[in-house]
């Protein structure tokens, strides 16, 4: 037994109908799940930032930690940790242009972290205010690389001493961000948190679930 099927419509007509069906489903799923996808990505971004070695060092009580070296007062380090991660996470936005039913032209994009780090550099928690000065340590960590922060002084780790209770500055050579943590505007702990195969895969998984309606 054989079955014969004859297509009475042209290939172009059939293709347009297929495209129309795909566009209709995709547009509906994206419109319905867009905000949920944005929320999921924000949670992912926050976890990526929080897991960075620099962030862990900011909240560490080890004498050689960034909290100690920057003199971040007890209690402020955890506030800074959360403020930084939340600021990057809250920068996540989505843009959606409906897909055309004829040729499937359209766009859905996820945007993370504006250039220039304005959202982070404006955080008050990224500063240590002390008599006669203001150390904008987050700026140094993100953009200054290995530039000297304080000349003729160096960090002396000592439990119970200094603003951080982890150490203090003493006369010596010079102080700069430790090389394993130093960052520039092009390569710092935020840019590293947001790039990589794992991050790309997790974002792709969210997009696939969004378009298919499985969020």
Residue frames as qw, qx, qy, qz and C-alpha x, y, z in Angstrom:
[[0.000, 0.889, 0.458, 0.000, 0.00, 0.00, 0.00],
 [0.434, 0.050, 0.019, 0.899, 1.30, 3.43, -0.88],
 [0.010, -0.851, -0.419, 0.316, 0.12, 6.91, -0.08],
 [0.446, 0.349, 0.256, 0.783, 0.60, 9.75, -2.47],
 [0.145, -0.784, -0.330, 0.506, 0.59, 13.35, -1.26],
 [0.427, 0.521, 0.319, 0.666, 0.37, 16.21, -3.72],
 [0.233, -0.516, -0.255, 0.784, 1.25, 19.72, -2.57],
 [0.314, 0.751, 0.513, 0.275, -1.01, 22.22, -4.25],
 [0.122, -0.985, 0.002, 0.124, 0.67, 25.31, -2.75],
 [0.562, 0.685, -0.330, 0.325, 4.01, 26.69, -3.81],
 [0.708, -0.096, -0.444, 0.541, 7.12, 26.20, -1.69],
 [0.115, 0.308, -0.184, 0.926, 7.09, 29.93, -0.88],
 [0.570, -0.465, -0.172, -0.656, 3.54, 29.77, 0.44],
 [0.864, -0.296, -0.401, 0.068, 4.33, 26.73, 2.56],
 [0.561, 0.095, -0.362, 0.739, 7.50, 28.36, 3.89],
 [0.141, -0.420, 0.072, -0.894, 5.57, 31.50, 4.83],
 [0.744, -0.453, -0.260, -0.418, 3.01, 29.43, 6.69],
 [0.824, -0.163, -0.401, 0.365, 5.74, 27.56, 8.59],
 [0.334, 0.233, -0.256, 0.877, 7.51, 30.80, 9.43],
 [0.382, -0.494, -0.095, -0.775, 4.24, 32.31, 10.55],
 [0.834, -0.414, -0.337, -0.138, 3.55, 29.41, 12.90],
 [0.710, -0.038, -0.358, 0.605, 7.08, 29.53, 14.34],
 [0.115, 0.357, -0.123, 0.919, 6.93, 33.29, 14.84],
 [0.560, -0.534, -0.220, -0.595, 3.53, 33.11, 16.52],
 [0.858, -0.375, -0.331, 0.115, 4.68, 30.52, 19.05],
 [0.609, 0.071, -0.256, 0.747, 8.04, 32.20, 19.68],
 [0.051, -0.473, 0.008, -0.879, 6.51, 35.65, 20.15],
 [0.683, -0.551, -0.239, -0.415, 3.90, 34.33, 22.56],
 [0.859, -0.268, -0.316, 0.299, 6.44, 32.36, 24.62],
 [0.474, 0.187, -0.199, 0.837, 8.93, 35.21, 24.79],
 [0.229, -0.542, -0.060, -0.807, 6.31, 37.79, 25.70],
 [0.778, -0.513, -0.251, -0.262, 4.94, 35.54, 28.42],
 [0.884, -0.320, -0.153, 0.305, 8.28, 34.40, 29.86],
 [0.439, 0.682, -0.152, 0.565, 10.48, 37.45, 29.26],
 [0.304, -0.768, 0.287, -0.486, 10.45, 38.79, 32.82],
 [0.917, -0.352, 0.180, -0.047, 10.98, 35.34, 34.29],
 [0.843, 0.329, -0.049, 0.422, 13.98, 34.81, 32.00],
 [0.157, 0.767, -0.232, 0.578, 15.37, 38.17, 33.11],
 [0.629, -0.651, 0.259, -0.336, 14.96, 37.15, 36.76],
 [0.982, -0.077, 0.091, 0.148, 16.70, 33.81, 36.17],
 [0.656, 0.513, -0.123, 0.540, 19.63, 35.48, 34.44],
 [0.163, -0.805, 0.248, -0.513, 19.91, 38.02, 37.26],
 [0.832, -0.487, 0.232, -0.127, 20.21, 35.19, 39.77],
 [0.919, 0.195, 0.035, 0.341, 22.86, 33.51, 37.62],
 [0.369, 0.716, -0.166, 0.569, 24.86, 36.72, 37.27],
 [0.445, -0.768, 0.252, -0.385, 24.74, 37.38, 41.00],
 [0.931, -0.296, 0.206, 0.059, 26.08, 33.90, 41.73],
 [0.784, 0.427, -0.026, 0.449, 28.87, 34.27, 39.14],
 [0.103, 0.793, -0.229, 0.555, 30.01, 37.57, 40.67],
 [0.650, -0.657, 0.240, -0.299, 29.81, 36.32, 44.24],
 [0.978, -0.099, 0.114, 0.147, 31.97, 33.29, 43.42],
 [0.547, 0.719, -0.235, 0.359, 34.91, 35.35, 42.14],
 [0.719, -0.119, -0.399, 0.556, 38.14, 35.11, 44.20],
 [0.132, 0.325, -0.142, 0.926, 38.19, 38.90, 44.67],
 [0.546, -0.495, -0.171, -0.654, 34.70, 38.86, 46.14],
 [0.857, -0.330, -0.388, 0.083, 35.55, 35.99, 48.45],
 [0.578, 0.067, -0.323, 0.746, 38.66, 37.86, 49.59],
 [0.136, -0.503, -0.007, -0.853, 36.61, 40.98, 50.35],
 [0.712, -0.505, -0.056, -0.485, 34.60, 39.08, 52.97],
 [0.823, 0.021, -0.498, 0.274, 37.46, 36.90, 54.20],
 [0.515, -0.847, 0.098, -0.092, 38.79, 37.22, 57.76],
 [0.875, 0.009, 0.003, 0.484, 42.23, 36.00, 56.72],
 [0.359, -0.727, 0.031, 0.585, 44.98, 38.47, 57.54],
 [0.294, -0.226, 0.531, 0.762, 46.18, 38.67, 53.94],
 [0.316, 0.613, 0.716, 0.110, 42.72, 39.20, 52.46],
 [0.179, 0.490, 0.282, 0.805, 41.62, 42.21, 50.44],
 [0.424, -0.813, -0.346, -0.195, 39.41, 43.22, 53.36],
 [0.674, -0.576, -0.054, 0.459, 42.54, 43.51, 55.48],
 [0.543, 0.021, 0.248, 0.802, 44.73, 45.16, 52.86],
 [0.030, 0.582, 0.356, 0.731, 42.13, 47.76, 51.90],
 [0.053, -0.018, -0.544, 0.837, 41.25, 48.37, 55.53],
 [0.445, -0.374, -0.487, -0.652, 37.55, 47.66, 54.99],
 [0.327, -0.331, 0.550, -0.694, 35.90, 48.04, 58.42],
 [0.060, 0.120, 0.980, -0.149, 34.29, 45.04, 60.06],
 [0.338, 0.562, 0.620, -0.431, 30.70, 44.76, 58.80],
 [0.342, 0.701, -0.150, -0.608, 31.22, 46.92, 55.72],
 [0.046, -0.336, 0.853, 0.397, 32.85, 44.11, 53.76],
 [0.258, 0.322, 0.911, -0.015, 29.66, 42.03, 53.69],
 [0.310, 0.756, 0.315, -0.483, 27.61, 45.08, 52.71],
 [0.146, 0.654, -0.487, -0.560, 30.03, 45.77, 49.86],
 [0.197, -0.083, 0.953, 0.215, 29.96, 42.13, 48.79],
 [0.314, 0.541, 0.767, -0.143, 26.18, 42.15, 48.45],
 [0.224, 0.804, 0.082, -0.545, 26.01, 45.65, 46.92],
 [0.011, 0.509, -0.664, -0.548, 28.50, 44.79, 44.17],
 [0.169, 0.107, 0.959, 0.201, 26.83, 41.51, 43.23],
 [0.256, 0.657, 0.640, -0.306, 23.35, 43.05, 43.37],
 [0.154, 0.735, -0.131, -0.647, 24.39, 46.03, 41.24],
 [0.029, 0.303, -0.800, -0.518, 25.70, 43.82, 38.44],
 [0.156, 0.310, 0.938, 0.006, 22.67, 41.50, 38.69],
 [0.217, 0.723, 0.476, -0.451, 20.20, 44.41, 38.60],
 [0.076, 0.567, -0.385, -0.724, 21.89, 45.75, 35.47],
 [0.221, 0.099, 0.913, 0.330, 20.47, 42.80, 33.52],
 [0.479, 0.453, 0.174, -0.732, 17.81, 43.95, 31.07],
 [0.485, 0.209, 0.799, 0.287, 16.09, 42.40, 28.07],
 [0.301, 0.446, -0.185, -0.822, 15.03, 43.84, 24.71],
 [0.462, 0.246, 0.850, 0.067, 12.46, 42.18, 22.48],
 [0.366, 0.382, -0.287, -0.798, 11.40, 42.94, 18.92],
 [0.801, 0.183, 0.466, -0.328, 8.67, 40.57, 17.74],
 [0.360, -0.162, 0.789, 0.471, 9.64, 38.06, 15.08],
 [0.453, 0.362, -0.256, -0.774, 8.18, 38.77, 11.65],
 [0.786, 0.126, 0.548, -0.259, 5.81, 36.06, 10.44],
 [0.740, 0.650, -0.092, -0.150, 7.14, 36.26, 6.90],
 [0.642, 0.565, -0.448, 0.262, 10.91, 36.04, 7.31],
 [0.802, -0.438, -0.327, 0.241, 11.37, 35.51, 11.08],
 [0.346, 0.445, -0.244, 0.789, 13.31, 38.74, 11.44],
 [0.556, -0.766, -0.149, -0.286, 13.23, 39.95, 15.02],
 [0.400, 0.444, -0.581, 0.553, 15.37, 40.06, 18.10],
 [0.703, -0.687, -0.137, -0.124, 15.56, 39.10, 21.75],
 [0.517, 0.481, -0.459, 0.539, 18.66, 40.24, 23.61],
 [0.682, -0.664, -0.252, 0.172, 19.95, 40.08, 27.16],
 [0.305, 0.745, -0.247, 0.539, 22.15, 42.97, 28.27],
 [0.775, -0.525, -0.246, 0.251, 24.48, 42.68, 31.28],
 [0.571, -0.547, -0.002, 0.612, 26.66, 45.33, 32.95],
 [0.358, 0.930, 0.078, 0.021, 27.01, 48.73, 31.24],
 [0.704, 0.340, -0.140, 0.607, 30.42, 49.78, 29.97],
 [0.073, 0.658, -0.214, 0.718, 32.44, 52.04, 32.23],
 [0.505, -0.246, -0.741, 0.368, 31.25, 50.36, 35.46],
 [0.142, -0.446, 0.072, -0.881, 29.36, 53.53, 36.46],
 [0.735, -0.471, -0.285, -0.396, 26.86, 51.50, 38.48],
 [0.846, -0.243, -0.341, 0.330, 29.68, 49.97, 40.53],
 [0.461, 0.195, -0.207, 0.841, 31.95, 52.98, 40.86],
 [0.262, -0.533, -0.050, -0.803, 29.05, 55.00, 42.29],
 [0.748, -0.449, -0.487, -0.041, 28.54, 52.58, 45.18],
 [0.267, -0.824, 0.310, -0.392, 29.31, 54.14, 48.55],
 [0.903, -0.362, 0.230, -0.029, 30.24, 50.69, 49.85],
 [0.850, 0.364, -0.021, 0.380, 33.20, 50.70, 47.47],
 [0.169, 0.758, -0.281, 0.563, 34.91, 53.41, 49.51],
 [0.661, -0.427, -0.450, 0.422, 36.76, 53.42, 52.82],
 [0.009, -0.871, 0.003, -0.491, 36.54, 56.83, 54.44],
 [0.725, -0.339, -0.334, 0.498, 39.20, 57.64, 57.00],
 [0.223, -0.881, -0.093, 0.408, 40.47, 60.83, 58.69],
 [0.089, -0.713, 0.386, 0.579, 41.90, 62.99, 55.95],
 [0.071, 0.322, -0.782, -0.528, 41.19, 60.66, 53.07],
 [0.809, 0.258, 0.234, -0.474, 38.95, 58.44, 50.94],
 [0.184, -0.308, 0.876, 0.322, 40.19, 55.17, 49.50],
 [0.760, 0.321, -0.035, -0.564, 37.99, 54.23, 46.55],
 [0.413, -0.354, 0.834, 0.094, 39.17, 50.64, 46.71],
 [0.709, 0.399, 0.575, -0.090, 36.61, 49.28, 44.26],
 [0.460, 0.864, -0.129, -0.158, 37.90, 51.64, 41.56],
 [0.108, -0.683, 0.716, 0.095, 41.46, 50.47, 42.24],
 [0.583, -0.066, 0.808, -0.051, 40.35, 46.84, 42.08],
 [0.666, 0.568, 0.470, -0.109, 38.44, 47.28, 38.82],
 [0.520, 0.845, 0.090, 0.085, 40.47, 49.72, 36.78],
 [0.108, -0.931, 0.348, 0.032, 43.90, 50.63, 38.17],
 [0.828, 0.359, -0.403, 0.149, 45.83, 47.43, 37.56],
 [0.790, -0.262, -0.301, 0.466, 49.09, 47.35, 39.52],
 [0.138, 0.729, -0.071, 0.666, 49.37, 51.12, 39.94],
 [0.359, -0.039, -0.637, 0.681, 50.76, 52.14, 43.32],
 [0.324, -0.767, -0.501, -0.237, 47.99, 53.16, 45.73],
 [0.437, -0.897, 0.070, -0.001, 50.10, 54.36, 48.65],
 [0.619, 0.562, -0.389, 0.386, 53.79, 55.19, 48.29],
 [0.157, 0.490, -0.616, 0.597, 56.25, 54.54, 51.10],
 [0.577, -0.232, 0.533, -0.574, 53.80, 52.42, 53.06],
 [0.432, 0.099, -0.859, -0.254, 53.04, 48.72, 53.05],
 [0.766, -0.380, -0.165, -0.491, 50.46, 46.45, 54.60],
 [0.084, 0.344, -0.850, 0.391, 51.36, 44.73, 57.84],
 [0.670, -0.319, -0.556, -0.374, 48.95, 41.87, 58.68],
 [0.120, 0.129, -0.744, 0.645, 48.06, 41.71, 62.35],
 [0.346, -0.520, -0.764, -0.163, 44.94, 40.37, 64.02],
 [0.332, -0.738, -0.483, 0.336, 42.94, 42.96, 65.93],
 [0.292, -0.441, 0.092, 0.843, 44.74, 45.91, 64.33],
 [0.023, -0.015, 0.488, 0.873, 43.57, 48.57, 61.89],
 [0.525, 0.088, 0.019, -0.846, 40.08, 49.43, 60.63],
 [0.744, 0.092, -0.542, -0.380, 39.57, 45.91, 59.35],
 [0.717, -0.505, 0.414, -0.243, 40.96, 44.33, 62.54],
 [0.966, 0.182, 0.123, 0.134, 43.17, 42.32, 60.21],
 [0.705, 0.015, 0.097, 0.702, 46.23, 44.57, 59.82],
 [0.031, -0.937, -0.113, 0.329, 47.49, 48.10, 59.30],
 [0.609, 0.720, -0.071, 0.324, 49.76, 50.22, 57.13],
 [0.629, -0.660, 0.123, 0.392, 53.34, 50.74, 58.19],
 [0.144, 0.850, -0.382, -0.332, 56.31, 52.60, 56.70],
 [0.735, -0.077, 0.627, 0.246, 57.85, 50.53, 53.93],
 [0.325, 0.005, 0.623, 0.711, 58.09, 50.24, 50.16],
 [0.360, 0.068, -0.209, -0.907, 54.67, 50.82, 48.56],
 [0.437, 0.225, 0.805, -0.332, 51.17, 49.37, 48.46],
 [0.403, 0.216, -0.479, -0.749, 49.22, 48.27, 45.41],
 [0.886, 0.020, 0.093, -0.455, 46.51, 45.74, 44.58],
 [0.585, -0.314, 0.736, 0.133, 48.02, 42.25, 44.84],
 [0.159, 0.352, -0.670, -0.634, 48.83, 40.97, 41.31],
 [0.030, 0.193, 0.975, 0.110, 46.46, 37.99, 41.56],
 [0.105, 0.678, 0.656, -0.314, 43.58, 40.44, 42.09],
 [0.035, -0.483, 0.135, 0.865, 44.60, 43.48, 40.03],
 [0.462, 0.550, 0.684, 0.126, 42.21, 44.43, 37.26],
 [0.069, -0.167, 0.268, 0.946, 41.80, 46.90, 34.41],
 [0.528, 0.327, 0.140, -0.771, 38.69, 48.21, 32.69],
 [0.632, 0.339, -0.543, -0.437, 39.13, 45.50, 30.04],
 [0.717, 0.017, -0.694, 0.064, 39.99, 42.61, 32.36],
 [0.194, -0.386, 0.566, -0.703, 38.81, 42.52, 35.96],
 [0.147, 0.049, 0.946, -0.284, 36.83, 40.29, 38.28],
 [0.540, 0.447, 0.355, -0.619, 33.51, 41.51, 36.86],
 [0.551, 0.530, -0.444, -0.468, 34.42, 40.91, 33.21],
 [0.168, 0.273, -0.947, 0.005, 35.81, 37.51, 34.17],
 [0.366, 0.151, 0.767, -0.505, 32.62, 36.65, 36.06],
 [0.595, 0.517, 0.216, -0.577, 30.49, 37.32, 32.99],
 [0.574, 0.580, -0.476, -0.328, 32.51, 35.47, 30.33],
 [0.224, -0.342, 0.912, -0.039, 33.32, 31.84, 29.69],
 [0.340, -0.029, -0.843, -0.416, 31.89, 28.66, 28.22],
 [0.145, -0.346, -0.864, 0.336, 29.92, 27.82, 31.35],
 [0.151, 0.460, 0.294, -0.824, 28.25, 31.22, 31.46],
 [0.323, 0.248, -0.498, -0.765, 27.42, 31.10, 27.75],
 [0.279, -0.135, -0.934, -0.177, 25.88, 27.65, 28.12],
 [0.043, -0.425, -0.734, 0.528, 23.73, 28.70, 31.05],
 [0.251, 0.440, 0.015, -0.862, 22.45, 31.73, 29.15],
 [0.326, 0.146, -0.725, -0.589, 21.78, 29.61, 26.07],
 [0.157, -0.256, -0.947, 0.117, 19.81, 27.13, 28.17],
 [0.125, 0.491, 0.479, -0.717, 17.62, 29.94, 29.48],
 [0.306, 0.391, -0.305, -0.813, 16.99, 31.23, 25.95],
 [0.269, 0.006, -0.897, -0.350, 16.11, 27.78, 24.64],
 [0.079, -0.390, -0.855, 0.332, 13.65, 27.24, 27.49],
 [0.175, 0.473, 0.205, -0.839, 12.16, 30.70, 26.94],
 [0.341, 0.279, -0.506, -0.741, 11.52, 30.26, 23.23],
 [0.335, -0.080, -0.916, -0.206, 10.13, 26.75, 23.71],
 [0.560, -0.490, -0.135, -0.654, 7.85, 27.86, 26.54],
 [0.818, -0.203, -0.523, 0.128, 9.50, 25.65, 29.16],
 [0.130, 0.459, -0.455, 0.752, 10.63, 28.26, 31.71]]
